[in-house]
Amino acid sequence: MSRRDVHVGWVPNVAGRLSFSHLGDSKFPTRCARENTGNIYGRRIVVVQQRALSDWLLPDWYFRFLKGFSANWKFLLVAKTSSDPADQIARVEGEVLVFEAKDWANIFSGPSHDSTFCPEDIFNGELLSWAQQLRLSEAPDSLPENALDQLRSESLFSFKVGIRRSGVTWIQLLSVASDITFADDYESDERKPNELDFSYIANQVFFFLKDISHAHRHHPPGSDTITESAPADHRRTWAIDAHYRIHRKIVEMRRSKDPKVLYNALGMLAYLSALGKAVTRPSDPFVSNSLTHRRRSAVTYNNSEIDTSLKAALEVMKWRQTQTNIIKTALPALLLSLISMIGFDDKSSLGYLIRKTINEFFASNPKQTIGMLLLLFLATPIYYGMIDLYALPPILRAKRVLAGKSLRKQTAFWFLGSIALMSIGVGELYLAQFMQIPWATWLRAHPRVSSWVVVFIGLGLAAASLYALPFWSTRRDLFERIKKLRMSVR
């Protein structure tokens, strides 16, 4: 397969008609800088966004400090709209240039070496000025080639891209920096990029286009790698793969007992239906006009039956969740009621002794009392299920990075990671209790403050380990393996 082959993907949208006026109006993963100006003749669009690579698990500063390179890249889209017989603004066409974030504000020598330029200055100057000018006729528009030539000379990659109203997106590699190298891991020798590397970079561009083109509904923004781009071929493999991935996600969400997840599964089902319609449009060059090819491109499912099943499961989960919330609310209320009612006037009763102890503790240890109340306040949203720790960005990123690993490696990661976090938490609590902190003069001088800081850190790490461990499919499969092992021993 040639490195210049086209990659195709689909930007999820239920309406079947993307709004190009909202391109770049995105805050995920970072806020875009953009100019998007248009009228009845078409639009001019420039968007730049700083993004971390999707398989980057540890913080960027860690590798910048140890290895001297960064996972933060700048993605720049320079595009215009084009027409077809049915629509004056039928698609967006242009280029995506990729830079290292540290190079975005650097000064470079121009292609002819008789001038200097800064990518950020070109964006704020020539590109924004070009995008702000309204188109005056139906005549075909052109990109600002002079500015693009300068930017291409220092970009890591340049891709030609297009986005249709249906969401079908194509990406084609144009150029690669001559001095770019890759490595298999952080210890191996540098090597030249191969086809898998270019496919990976094309997907980074695709994720960028998805993030700036649509709102993330029915799924956390960080999990928007459910669908990827793939090389275009006569079998429309990219469409079949997208169908499989979305359906697999719906099945996974269907097994949840969380009503919010089931609601989102209904939304994912709407995406599945919209994708089926998008890939059967005969006007799309990446969807065959042949009826046979169209049938092979779109995988069909029993969408109405899945919808009915999800709604039935949702009603059951809503009922169970209501009962659970009543119990959760009743338990603290019952405890407080018992304390307040038992022996209000009897000084030898349990209620009086509890109230007296609390009052005396607060009088002599106000900071500790406030710390305990703060801890209770922070734990309350988790207790009532208002905060889902499984959906925290670090957990989602870890799941996404580990998705390509074997089940055994995933299981080992979560168990060993949880044991490590629990050990750290217990150690921090031990230090907090006995104040054995020889390296911190200030903390020794302020024992109450330091003890509560360490307690919060320890409890936070312990709680994180408990919520990081149940990687549901991994845990379930692990239990099945344990059962089979027991049966084999017997």
Summary of the structure (lengths in Angstrom):
residues: 490
radius of gyration: 28.3
end to end distance: 52.4
largest distance: 93.4
contacts: 1405
relative contact order: 0.08
helix: 53%
strand: 15%
